[in-house]
Amino acid sequence: MSELVIVESPAKSKTIEKYLGNNYHVVSSKGHIRDLATTGKYGLGIDIEHGFTPNYIPIKGKKKEIDNLKKLAKSADKVILATDPDREGEAISWHLYDELGLDDEKSERVVFNEITKDVVIDAINNPRKIDMDLVKSQETRRMLDRIIGFRLSKLMQRKTGGKSAGRVQSVALKLIVDREREILAFVPVEYWTIEADFNTFKANLEKYQDKKIEIKTESEADEILSKLTKSFKIDSVEEKEKLKKPKDPFRTSTLQQMAANRLNFSSSKTMQIAQKLYEGMNIGSETVGLITYMRTDSTRLSDVFVNDTKNFIKNKYGSEYVGSIKVAKEPKNAQDAHEAIRPTSIMRTPESLKEYLSTDEYKLYRLIYLRSLAYLMSSAKTLATTVNLENNGYMFKATGSVLKFDGYLKVYSEYEDNEDVILPDFKNYHSDVVVADTIEKFQHFTKPASRYTEASLIKEMESLGIGRPSTYATIMKTIQDRGYVKLEDKKFFPTEIGFETNDKLQEFFSNIVNVEYTANMETELDDIAEHKINNIEVLEKFYEEFAPLVEKAFKEMEKKEPTKTGESCPECGSDLVIRKGKYGEFVACSNYPTCKYVKKEEKEVKSLAKCPKCGHDIIERKTKKGKIFYGCSNFPKCKYATWYEPTGEVCPNCQNLLVTKNKHVLCEECGYVE
């Protein structure tokens, strides 16, 4: 009996095949095998008039892969679909099922949250059928994204300088543009503070005669200073023990945020590294997945991991460090339940794996490991002290804290701000009066909200319910690649075209391109996955509202005129303008299509040497496929050419050109080497 296991990733297939016996053959589909066609009305690949029927075709370049999978599936006794444990993975399994012509009798679906031998074998032994509700949810998302993306992108390209628009991408852009306008419109307000410095601690003015005080001008600050002495009476001392609880284990969004803030990783870099850690790495004695699945919005941890980790904590740090956090129990069908992002084994410490990981892989693994470990440790205990000091009716306050028990901070302190501010022992102070060294005023101005960073934008999107774990990194990259925003000092700044694209979308599609509508759509996609609503009804309701808005926009949206260069067309005298094409900007006649003049790009051609055959210049050229070579400028009369860059010197033996090949200077004609 032979069983074929199909996963998405070649790296994953190599890891899993080592866990299974000789009866199993593990292969990779290398991601998606098919997608919506670009034919039909508007090129959507969706028959909107007949129940939103999708037209799927093999992805370009995947025919050979599909034919091979069909051949392997036909000869196998059973086909096990083991793609990722999320909606996209479920959809890929269904596409494989459908395209390979499988049936329920011959095929099974398995999922695992981590790639370790015990978990993979357990999943293989507990298969299920494809969850069509998850498939429909993902299919609906894909069709929504295709309809909105294709129709709005075409509109933007025709009417503005924008390249694309999207269901979630455009809302992310709106958040950035709205924040920028808020910053530009912000008017700073002056205010002052007064601080007393006692050498060992500082206290700030808070109240006057039990009322909160606001100091708006320097003259008000000076008036207060004139009424103060350097002697302060200790009015009250309050000490209170506080617990500092560990943070939840990582979800996709919180991992991306922490990696950006602490490791300076972009969201896409974080996910690329996490993917490698998940799929399996050679750690000397075995090849194994080091972390659980990295696309998740869950903070749940398996009972096995919790118990193993608590024993690890007790043995290494002592029983007082074992936490008492109540962890959610696994659902009955554990295969379908996502976990938080955690190490697959608490025994694989970062230090033990350091020699097998790159620097960045080690940094991210260590962050994930310590976050999961810290979550199951006890809370830290601090003694927080508040001292109120009175001076002629003015009340100053000093606060401090002392760490009494480090708890989870024993392993996680470097990722948190934990500077102790230690105050004197006022309860046993020799007097009820303390004397300040200085009392000073400080000028401040209110500040606008900060511009979004990748981390803060992801956090905002998650809190608003837009986007999903698998989409955050893609959105961050897309809005930059489209030229809608630029990243400076880790902050997003909208570009001119970003402002323009957002404003046009808001003018015509404010009912759809907004936070509330996008969040509600995510909820409806969740409801489809949970079999609460019908996916076709969702698509019909959306399209009834969307289609008229698009038609109206195509008719009424004002088209942006191309920028004039200040030159006249040499053929008809009309203005030359800058246009955008498939390969970037070019200069052409504004009277197109009547006049089809296109200005040829003038490039400075650098002579690298003189041709040994005819004496003309040797210049850098390109083949039709874009490969660089060096040839005579007198082509086609002279056909001298070489793949290697000429040095400009000639061979002392045969007077042919010397070229640089593999860091050596040599003559191709006679073999001379310098």
C-alpha positions as CSV (number, residue, x, y, z in Angstrom):
1,M,0.0,0.0,0.0
2,S,1.4,3.4,-0.9
3,E,0.1,6.8,0.4
4,L,0.8,10.1,-1.2
5,V,1.0,13.1,1.1
6,I,0.7,16.6,-0.5
7,V,1.9,19.8,1.3
8,E,2.6,23.3,0.0
9,S,6.2,23.8,0.7
10,P,9.2,21.7,-0.5
11,A,11.0,22.4,2.8
12,K,8.0,21.1,4.7
13,S,7.8,18.0,2.5
14,K,11.5,17.1,3.2
15,T,10.9,17.4,7.0
16,I,7.7,15.4,7.0
17,E,9.0,12.6,4.8
18,K,11.6,11.8,7.4
19,Y,8.9,11.2,10.0
20,L,6.8,8.7,8.0
21,G,7.5,5.2,6.9
22,N,8.5,3.8,3.5
23,N,4.8,3.5,2.5
24,Y,4.5,7.3,2.4
25,H,5.7,9.6,-0.4
26,V,5.6,13.3,0.5
27,V,5.5,15.9,-2.2
28,S,4.9,19.6,-2.5
29,S,2.4,21.5,-4.6
30,K,4.7,24.6,-4.2
31,G,1.8,26.7,-3.0
32,H,-1.4,27.4,-5.0
33,I,-1.9,25.4,-8.1
34,R,-4.7,27.4,-9.6
35,D,-6.5,30.7,-9.4
36,L,-9.3,32.7,-10.9
37,A,-9.0,33.2,-14.7
38,T,-8.7,36.7,-16.1
39,T,-11.4,36.2,-18.7
40,G,-15.1,37.0,-18.8
41,K,-16.8,40.3,-17.8
42,Y,-14.2,42.8,-16.7
43,G,-11.6,40.0,-16.7
44,L,-12.8,38.9,-13.3
45,G,-12.9,35.1,-14.0
46,I,-16.3,35.1,-12.1
47,D,-19.7,34.6,-13.7
48,I,-21.6,37.2,-11.7
49,E,-24.9,36.7,-13.5
50,H,-25.0,33.0,-12.7
51,G,-24.5,32.8,-9.0
52,F,-21.0,34.1,-8.8
53,T,-19.5,31.0,-10.4
54,P,-15.7,31.1,-10.3
55,N,-13.7,30.0,-13.3
56,Y,-10.5,28.5,-12.0
57,I,-7.5,27.8,-14.2
58,P,-4.0,26.4,-13.5
59,I,-1.5,29.1,-12.4
60,K,1.0,29.9,-15.2
61,G,3.9,27.6,-15.0
62,K,2.1,25.0,-12.8
63,K,0.9,22.6,-15.6
64,K,4.0,20.4,-15.3
65,E,3.6,20.4,-11.5
66,I,-0.1,19.5,-11.8
67,D,0.5,16.7,-14.3
68,N,3.1,15.2,-12.0
69,L,0.7,15.3,-9.0
70,K,-2.0,13.7,-11.1
71,K,0.4,10.9,-12.1
72,L,1.4,10.3,-8.5
73,A,-2.1,10.5,-7.2
74,K,-3.3,8.0,-9.8
75,S,-0.7,5.4,-8.7
76,A,-1.2,5.9,-5.0
77,D,-3.7,3.9,-2.9
78,K,-4.6,7.0,-0.8
79,V,-3.9,10.8,-1.1
80,I,-3.5,12.7,2.1
81,L,-3.9,16.5,1.7
82,A,-1.8,18.1,4.4
83,T,-1.7,21.8,3.6
84,D,-1.6,24.6,6.2
85,P,-4.1,24.7,9.1
86,D,-6.0,27.8,8.0
87,R,-8.6,28.8,5.5
88,E,-6.1,29.4,2.7
89,G,-4.6,25.9,3.4
90,E,-8.1,24.4,3.3
91,A,-8.8,26.1,0.0
92,I,-5.5,24.8,-1.5
93,S,-6.5,21.2,-0.4
94,W,-9.8,21.6,-2.1
95,H,-8.2,22.9,-5.3
96,L,-5.9,19.9,-5.2
97,Y,-8.9,17.6,-4.6
98,D,-10.8,19.0,-7.5
99,E,-7.9,19.5,-10.0
100,L,-6.5,16.0,-9.4
101,G,-9.9,14.4,-9.7
102,L,-9.9,12.8,-6.2
103,D,-12.9,11.4,-4.4
104,D,-13.7,11.0,-0.7
105,E,-12.9,7.3,-0.7
106,K,-9.4,7.8,-1.9
107,S,-8.5,11.1,-0.2
108,E,-8.2,12.5,3.3
109,R,-7.4,15.9,4.9
110,V,-5.1,16.3,7.8
111,V,-3.8,19.4,9.6
112,F,-1.1,19.9,12.2
113,N,-0.2,23.1,14.1
114,E,3.5,22.1,14.4
115,I,5.9,19.9,12.4
116,T,7.2,17.5,14.9
117,K,7.2,13.7,14.5
118,D,4.6,12.9,17.2
119,V,2.2,15.6,16.0
120,V,2.5,14.8,12.3
121,I,2.0,11.0,12.9
122,D,-1.0,11.7,15.2
123,A,-2.6,13.9,12.5
124,I,-2.0,11.2,9.9
125,N,-3.8,8.7,12.2
126,N,-6.8,11.1,12.7
127,P,-7.8,12.4,9.3
128,R,-11.0,14.3,8.4
129,K,-12.7,15.4,5.2
130,I,-12.2,18.9,3.7
131,D,-14.2,21.5,5.5
132,M,-16.2,23.2,2.7
133,D,-17.4,26.0,4.9
134,L,-13.8,27.1,5.4
135,V,-13.3,26.7,1.6
136,K,-16.3,28.8,0.8
137,S,-15.1,31.5,3.2
138,Q,-11.7,31.7,1.5
139,E,-13.3,31.5,-1.9
140,T,-15.6,34.4,-1.0
141,R,-12.6,36.5,0.2
142,R,-10.8,35.8,-3.0
143,M,-13.7,36.8,-5.2
144,L,-14.3,40.0,-3.2
145,D,-10.7,40.9,-3.5
146,R,-10.7,40.1,-7.2
147,I,-13.8,42.2,-7.9
148,I,-12.8,45.2,-5.8
149,G,-9.1,45.0,-6.8
150,F,-9.7,44.6,-10.6
151,R,-12.5,47.2,-10.9
152,L,-11.0,49.9,-8.6
153,S,-7.4,49.3,-9.9
154,K,-8.6,49.8,-13.5
155,L,-10.5,53.0,-12.4
156,M,-7.4,54.4,-10.6
157,Q,-5.1,53.7,-13.6
158,R,-7.5,55.4,-16.0
159,K,-8.4,58.4,-13.9
160,T,-5.5,59.0,-11.5
161,G,-1.8,58.3,-11.2
162,G,-2.5,55.4,-8.9
163,K,-1.7,51.8,-9.8
164,S,-4.1,49.8,-7.7
165,A,-6.7,49.7,-5.0
166,G,-7.9,46.9,-2.8
167,R,-10.5,45.9,-0.2
168,V,-8.1,46.1,2.8
169,Q,-5.1,47.9,1.2
170,S,-7.1,51.0,0.5
171,V,-8.5,51.2,4.1
172,A,-4.9,50.9,5.4
173,L,-3.9,53.8,3.1
174,K,-6.9,55.8,4.5
175,L,-5.7,55.3,8.0
176,I,-2.3,56.7,7.1
177,V,-3.7,59.7,5.1
178,D,-6.2,60.6,7.8
179,R,-3.4,60.5,10.4
180,E,-1.2,62.7,8.3
181,R,-4.0,65.3,7.8
182,E,-4.6,65.2,11.5
183,I,-0.9,66.0,12.1
184,L,-0.9,68.8,9.5
185,A,-4.0,70.4,11.0
186,F,-2.7,70.1,14.6
187,V,-2.1,73.4,16.4
188,P,0.3,73.0,19.4
189,V,-0.8,74.3,22.8
190,E,1.7,75.7,25.2
191,Y,1.8,74.4,28.8
192,W,4.3,74.5,31.7
193,T,5.3,72.1,34.5
194,I,7.1,72.7,37.7
195,E,9.5,70.2,39.2
196,A,11.3,70.0,42.5
197,D,14.7,68.2,42.5
198,F,15.7,66.6,45.9
199,N,19.0,65.1,44.5
200,T,17.9,61.5,45.2
201,F,14.4,61.9,43.7
202,K,12.2,64.4,41.9
203,A,8.6,65.5,42.5
204,N,6.1,67.2,40.1
205,L,3.5,69.8,40.9
206,E,0.0,68.2,40.7
207,K,-2.6,70.2,42.6
208,Y,-3.3,73.5,44.4
209,Q,-5.7,73.3,47.4
210,D,-6.8,69.8,46.3
211,K,-7.7,70.9,42.7
212,K,-5.7,69.7,39.7
213,I,-3.6,72.6,38.4
214,E,-2.9,73.6,34.8
215,I,-0.2,76.1,34.0
216,K,-0.7,77.7,30.5
217,T,1.9,80.5,30.4
218,E,5.3,81.3,31.7
219,S,4.0,84.2,33.8
220,E,1.6,81.7,35.6
221,A,4.6,79.5,36.3
222,D,6.7,82.4,37.6
223,E,3.8,83.5,39.9
224,I,3.7,80.0,41.4
225,L,7.4,79.8,41.8
226,S,7.4,83.1,43.7
227,K,5.0,81.5,46.3
228,L,7.1,78.3,46.9
229,T,9.9,77.7,49.4
230,K,12.5,75.0,49.2
231,S,11.1,73.3,52.3
232,F,8.4,70.7,51.6
233,K,6.2,69.0,54.2
234,I,5.7,65.2,53.8
235,D,1.9,65.1,53.6
236,S,1.3,61.4,52.9
237,V,3.2,58.2,52.0
238,E,1.5,55.3,50.4
239,E,3.1,51.9,49.7
240,K,1.2,49.3,47.7
241,E,2.3,45.9,46.4
242,K,1.5,45.4,42.7
243,L,1.6,42.4,40.5
244,K,3.0,42.8,37.0
245,K,1.6,40.0,34.9
246,P,3.3,38.4,31.9
247,K,1.9,39.2,28.4
248,D,0.0,36.7,26.3
249,P,2.0,34.4,24.0
250,F,2.4,35.7,20.5
251,R,-0.3,36.0,17.8
252,T,0.8,36.9,14.3
253,S,0.1,40.6,14.8
254,T,1.8,40.9,18.2
255,L,4.8,38.9,16.9
256,Q,5.2,41.3,14.0
257,Q,4.8,44.3,16.3
258,M,7.4,43.1,18.8
259,A,9.9,42.0,16.1
260,A,9.6,45.5,14.6
261,N,10.0,47.3,17.9
262,R,12.7,45.2,19.4
263,L,14.5,43.5,16.5
264,N,14.0,46.2,13.8
265,F,12.4,43.5,11.5
266,S,9.9,44.5,8.8
267,S,6.6,42.5,9.0
268,S,7.5,40.6,5.8
269,K,11.0,39.7,7.1
270,T,9.4,38.4,10.4
271,M,7.0,36.2,8.5
272,Q,9.7,34.9,6.1
273,I,11.9,33.8,9.1
274,A,9.0,32.4,11.0
275,Q,8.0,30.3,8.0
276,K,11.5,28.7,7.9
277,L,11.3,28.0,11.7
278,Y,7.9,26.4,11.3
279,E,8.6,24.3,8.2
280,G,11.6,22.5,9.7
281,M,15.3,23.0,10.2
282,N,18.3,20.7,10.6
283,I,19.5,20.9,14.2
284,G,22.1,18.2,14.0
285,S,20.4,15.3,15.5
286,E,17.1,15.8,13.6
287,T,15.2,18.0,11.2
288,V,12.2,19.5,13.0
289,G,9.8,22.4,13.0
290,L,10.9,24.8,15.8
291,I,7.8,26.8,16.2
292,T,4.1,26.3,15.7
293,Y,2.1,27.7,12.8
294,M,2.8,31.4,12.5
295,R,-0.5,32.7,11.0
296,T,-2.8,32.7,14.0
297,D,-5.0,35.0,16.1
298,S,-5.2,32.6,19.0
299,T,-3.3,32.8,22.4
300,R,-4.2,29.3,23.4
301,L,-1.5,26.8,24.3
302,S,-1.8,23.0,24.3
303,D,-2.1,21.2,27.6
304,V,1.0,19.2,26.7
305,F,3.2,22.3,26.2
306,V,1.8,23.9,29.3
307,N,2.6,20.9,31.5
308,D,6.1,20.4,30.0
309,T,6.9,24.1,30.4
310,K,5.7,24.3,34.0
311,N,7.9,21.3,34.9
312,F,10.8,23.0,33.0
313,I,10.3,26.2,35.0
314,K,10.1,24.3,38.4
315,N,13.3,22.4,37.7
316,K,15.3,25.3,36.4
317,Y,14.0,28.3,38.4
318,G,12.1,26.8,41.4
319,S,8.4,26.2,42.2
320,E,7.9,29.9,43.1
321,Y,8.4,30.8,39.5
322,V,5.7,28.6,38.2
323,G,2.7,30.7,37.1
324,S,-0.9,30.2,38.0
325,I,-2.4,31.5,34.8
326,K,-5.5,29.6,33.7
327,V,-5.0,28.4,30.1
328,A,-7.9,27.8,27.8
329,K,-8.6,24.1,27.2
330,E,-8.3,22.6,23.8
331,P,-11.5,22.0,21.9
332,K,-12.5,18.4,21.3
333,N,-11.3,18.5,17.8
334,A,-7.8,19.7,18.5
335,Q,-6.7,19.5,14.8
336,D,-8.9,22.4,13.9
337,A,-7.8,24.6,16.8
338,H,-5.0,27.1,16.3
339,E,-2.6,27.7,19.0
340,A,-0.5,30.7,19.8
341,I,3.0,31.0,18.2
342,R,5.3,29.0,20.5
343,P,8.3,26.7,20.4
344,T,7.4,23.1,19.6
345,S,9.5,22.0,22.6
346,I,10.5,24.0,25.6
347,M,13.6,21.8,25.9
348,R,15.0,23.3,22.6
349,T,16.4,26.4,24.3
350,P,17.7,29.2,22.1
351,E,21.2,28.6,23.3
352,S,21.1,24.9,22.3
353,L,20.1,25.9,18.7
354,K,22.3,28.9,18.2
355,E,24.9,27.1,16.1
356,Y,22.2,25.9,13.7
357,L,20.5,29.2,13.1
358,S,21.4,32.4,11.3
359,T,21.7,35.5,13.5
360,D,18.2,36.7,12.5
361,E,16.6,33.2,12.9
362,Y,18.2,33.0,16.4
363,K,16.8,36.4,17.4
364,L,13.3,35.6,16.3
365,Y,13.3,32.1,17.8
366,R,14.6,33.5,21.1
367,L,11.9,36.1,21.2
368,I,9.2,33.5,20.6
369,Y,10.7,31.1,23.1
370,L,11.1,33.5,25.9
371,R,7.6,35.0,25.4
372,S,6.0,31.6,25.7
373,L,8.2,30.6,28.7
374,A,7.5,33.9,30.5
375,Y,3.7,33.6,30.0
376,L,3.7,30.4,32.1
377,M,5.9,31.9,34.9
378,S,4.6,33.8,38.0
379,S,3.9,37.5,38.0
380,A,6.6,39.9,39.1
381,K,6.0,41.8,42.4
382,T,6.8,45.4,42.9
383,L,6.4,47.8,45.8
384,A,5.0,51.0,44.4
385,T,5.4,54.1,46.6
386,T,3.6,57.4,46.2
387,V,4.7,60.4,48.3
388,N,2.7,63.7,48.4
389,L,4.7,66.8,49.4
390,E,3.0,70.1,50.4
391,N,4.4,73.6,49.9
392,N,2.2,76.6,50.7
393,G,-1.0,74.9,49.5
394,Y,0.7,73.4,46.4
395,M,0.9,69.6,46.3
396,F,3.8,67.8,44.6
397,K,3.9,64.1,43.9
398,A,6.8,61.7,43.7
399,T,6.4,58.1,42.6
400,G,8.7,55.1,42.7
401,S,8.8,51.4,42.6
402,V,11.1,48.6,43.8
403,L,11.1,45.1,42.3
404,K,10.5,42.7,45.2
405,F,10.2,39.5,43.1
406,D,11.3,39.2,39.5
407,G,9.0,36.4,38.5
408,Y,8.7,36.2,34.7
409,L,11.1,39.1,34.3
410,K,13.8,36.7,35.1
411,V,13.7,35.6,31.5
412,Y,11.9,38.4,29.7
413,S,13.2,41.7,31.3
414,E,15.2,42.7,28.2
415,Y,12.0,43.0,26.2
416,E,10.3,45.3,28.7
417,D,11.1,48.7,30.3
418,N,11.7,47.9,34.0
419,E,13.8,50.8,35.4
420,D,13.3,51.0,39.2
421,V,12.8,54.5,40.6
422,I,13.8,54.1,44.3
423,L,12.5,56.6,46.8
424,P,13.9,57.3,50.3
425,D,12.3,55.4,53.2
426,F,9.9,58.2,54.1
427,K,8.0,56.2,56.7
428,N,11.1,56.1,58.8
429,Y,12.4,59.5,57.8
430,H,14.0,61.6,60.6
431,S,11.8,64.6,59.9
432,D,8.5,65.5,58.3
433,V,10.2,68.1,56.1
434,V,12.4,67.6,53.0
435,V,14.4,70.4,51.3
436,A,14.7,70.7,47.6
437,D,18.0,71.5,45.8
438,T,16.1,73.3,43.0
439,I,12.6,74.1,41.9
440,E,12.4,74.7,38.2
441,K,9.8,75.5,35.5
442,F,9.7,73.7,32.1
443,Q,8.0,74.7,28.9
444,H,6.1,72.1,26.8
445,F,3.8,72.0,23.8
446,T,1.1,69.4,23.1
447,K,2.0,67.0,20.3
448,P,-0.2,65.5,17.6
449,A,-0.8,61.7,17.3
450,S,2.3,59.9,16.0
451,R,2.6,58.8,12.4
452,Y,2.0,55.1,12.0
453,T,4.9,52.6,12.0
454,E,4.5,49.1,10.6
455,A,4.0,47.9,14.2
456,S,1.5,50.5,15.2
457,L,-0.5,50.2,11.9
458,I,-0.8,46.5,12.3
459,K,-1.9,47.0,15.9
460,E,-4.5,49.5,14.8
461,M,-5.8,47.3,12.0
462,E,-6.2,44.4,14.3
463,S,-8.0,46.5,16.9
464,L,-10.4,47.7,14.2
465,G,-11.0,44.2,12.9
466,I,-9.6,44.7,9.4
467,G,-7.3,42.3,7.7
468,R,-6.2,38.9,9.0
469,P,-2.9,37.4,10.3
470,S,-2.0,36.2,6.8
471,T,-2.5,39.6,5.2
472,Y,-0.7,42.2,7.4
473,A,2.8,41.8,5.9
474,T,1.4,41.8,2.3
475,I,-0.5,45.0,3.0
476,M,2.5,46.8,4.4
477,K,4.6,45.8,1.3
478,T,1.8,46.6,-1.2
479,I,1.1,50.2,-0.1
480,Q,4.9,50.9,-0.4
481,D,5.4,49.1,-3.7
482,R,2.5,51.1,-5.2
483,G,4.2,54.3,-4.2
484,Y,1.3,55.4,-2.0
485,V,3.4,55.7,1.1
486,K,7.1,56.0,1.9
487,L,8.8,54.8,5.1
488,E,11.1,57.3,6.7
489,D,12.6,56.8,10.2
490,K,10.3,53.8,10.5
491,K,7.2,56.0,10.0
492,F,4.7,56.0,7.2
493,F,4.3,59.2,5.1
494,P,1.7,59.3,2.4
495,T,2.9,60.5,-1.0
496,E,1.2,62.9,-3.3
497,I,-0.3,60.0,-5.3
498,G,-1.3,58.3,-2.0
499,F,-3.3,61.4,-1.1
500,E,-4.8,61.6,-4.5
501,T,-5.8,57.9,-4.7
502,N,-7.3,58.0,-1.2
503,D,-9.3,61.2,-1.9
504,K,-10.8,59.8,-5.1
505,L,-11.8,56.6,-3.4
506,Q,-13.4,58.5,-0.6
507,E,-15.2,60.7,-3.0
508,F,-16.9,57.8,-4.8
509,F,-16.6,54.8,-2.5
510,S,-16.8,56.1,1.1
511,N,-19.6,53.6,1.9
512,I,-17.3,50.7,1.0
513,V,-13.7,51.8,1.5
514,N,-13.9,52.5,5.3
515,V,-13.1,50.7,8.5
516,E,-16.6,49.7,9.5
517,Y,-17.6,48.2,6.2
518,T,-14.3,46.3,5.9
519,A,-14.6,45.0,9.5
520,N,-18.2,43.9,9.0
521,M,-17.1,42.0,5.9
522,E,-14.4,40.1,7.9
523,T,-17.2,39.2,10.4
524,E,-19.3,37.9,7.5
525,L,-16.4,35.8,6.2
526,D,-16.1,34.3,9.7
527,D,-19.8,33.6,9.7
528,I,-19.5,31.8,6.4
529,A,-16.7,29.6,7.9
530,E,-19.0,28.8,10.8
531,H,-21.9,27.9,8.5
532,K,-24.0,30.8,9.8
533,I,-24.7,32.6,6.5
534,N,-24.7,31.8,2.8
535,N,-21.6,33.0,0.9
536,I,-23.6,33.7,-2.3
537,E,-25.9,36.0,-0.4
538,V,-22.9,37.9,0.9
539,L,-21.5,38.4,-2.6
540,E,-24.9,39.4,-4.0
541,K,-25.5,42.0,-1.3
542,F,-22.0,43.4,-1.8
543,Y,-22.2,43.6,-5.6
544,E,-25.6,45.3,-5.6
545,E,-24.1,48.2,-3.7
546,F,-20.6,48.1,-5.3
547,A,-21.5,47.9,-9.1
548,P,-23.5,51.2,-9.4
549,L,-20.8,53.0,-7.5
550,V,-18.1,51.8,-10.0
551,E,-20.2,52.7,-13.0
552,K,-20.8,56.2,-11.6
553,A,-17.1,56.7,-10.9
554,F,-16.1,55.7,-14.4
555,K,-18.5,58.3,-15.8
556,E,-18.0,61.1,-13.3
557,M,-14.5,60.9,-11.8
558,E,-12.4,63.7,-13.3
559,K,-9.4,62.3,-15.2
560,K,-6.0,63.6,-14.1
561,E,-4.2,65.3,-17.0
562,P,-0.7,64.1,-17.7
563,T,2.2,66.4,-16.8
564,K,3.5,68.6,-19.6
565,T,7.2,68.6,-20.2
566,G,7.3,72.1,-21.7
567,E,8.4,70.7,-25.1
568,S,6.5,70.5,-28.4
569,C,5.9,67.4,-30.5
570,P,8.3,67.4,-33.5
571,E,5.7,65.8,-35.7
572,C,2.5,67.8,-35.0
573,G,3.4,70.6,-32.7
574,S,1.2,69.5,-29.7
575,D,2.5,69.4,-26.2
576,L,4.7,66.5,-25.1
577,V,3.5,64.9,-21.8
578,I,4.7,62.3,-19.4
579,R,2.7,59.1,-19.6
580,K,2.9,55.9,-17.7
581,G,3.3,52.5,-19.4
582,K,4.0,48.9,-18.5
583,Y,7.7,49.6,-18.1
584,G,7.5,52.9,-16.4
585,E,7.2,56.6,-17.5
586,F,7.9,57.8,-21.0
587,V,7.4,61.0,-23.0
588,A,4.9,61.1,-25.8
589,C,2.6,63.4,-27.7
590,S,-0.6,64.7,-26.0
591,N,-2.5,64.4,-29.3
592,Y,-2.5,60.5,-29.0
593,P,-4.0,58.5,-30.8
594,T,-4.0,61.0,-33.7
595,C,-0.3,61.5,-33.3
596,K,1.7,58.4,-32.0
597,Y,5.0,60.1,-31.5
598,V,7.1,58.7,-28.6
599,K,10.3,60.4,-27.6
600,K,13.2,58.0,-27.6
601,E,15.1,57.8,-24.4
602,E,18.6,59.3,-24.8
603,K,21.1,57.3,-22.9
604,E,24.7,58.2,-22.5
605,V,26.8,55.4,-24.0
606,K,30.1,54.8,-22.3
607,S,32.9,53.5,-24.5
608,L,34.7,50.7,-22.6
609,A,37.4,50.1,-25.2
610,K,38.1,50.2,-29.0
611,C,37.0,47.3,-31.1
612,P,40.0,45.1,-32.1
613,K,38.4,44.4,-35.4
614,C,37.1,47.7,-36.7
615,G,38.2,50.4,-34.2
616,H,34.7,51.5,-33.2
617,D,33.7,51.7,-29.5
618,I,32.9,48.7,-27.4
619,I,29.8,49.3,-25.4
620,E,27.6,47.5,-22.9
621,R,24.6,45.9,-24.6
622,K,21.8,43.5,-23.7
623,T,20.3,40.4,-25.2
624,K,16.6,40.1,-25.8
625,K,16.3,38.3,-22.5
626,G,18.1,41.1,-20.7
627,K,21.5,39.5,-20.3
628,I,24.4,41.9,-20.4
629,F,27.2,41.4,-23.0
630,Y,29.8,43.7,-24.6
631,G,29.8,44.4,-28.3
632,C,30.9,46.7,-31.1
633,S,28.8,49.9,-31.6
634,N,29.2,49.3,-35.4
635,F,26.9,46.2,-35.2
636,P,25.7,44.7,-37.5
637,K,28.6,45.6,-39.8
638,C,31.0,44.4,-37.1
639,K,29.9,41.5,-35.0
640,Y,32.6,41.5,-32.3
641,A,31.2,40.6,-28.9
642,T,32.2,39.1,-25.5
643,W,30.4,38.1,-22.3
644,Y,33.2,39.6,-20.2
645,E,33.8,43.3,-19.5
646,P,36.8,44.7,-21.3
647,T,39.5,46.4,-19.2
648,G,40.3,49.0,-21.9
649,E,43.8,47.5,-22.3
650,V,45.1,45.2,-25.0
651,C,46.9,41.9,-24.8
652,P,50.7,42.3,-25.1
653,N,50.9,39.0,-27.1
654,C,48.2,39.3,-29.8
655,Q,46.9,42.9,-29.4
656,N,43.3,41.7,-28.7
657,L,41.2,43.1,-25.8
658,L,41.9,42.1,-22.2
659,V,38.8,41.2,-20.3
660,T,37.9,40.5,-16.6
661,K,36.8,36.9,-16.1
662,N,36.3,35.3,-12.6
663,K,38.3,38.2,-11.1
664,H,41.2,37.4,-13.5
665,V,42.4,39.7,-16.3
666,L,43.0,37.6,-19.5
667,C,42.9,37.4,-23.2
668,E,40.2,35.2,-24.7
669,E,42.1,35.0,-28.0
670,C,45.5,33.6,-27.0
671,G,45.0,32.6,-23.3
672,Y,47.3,35.2,-21.8
673,V,46.7,35.8,-18.1
674,E,47.9,39.0,-16.4
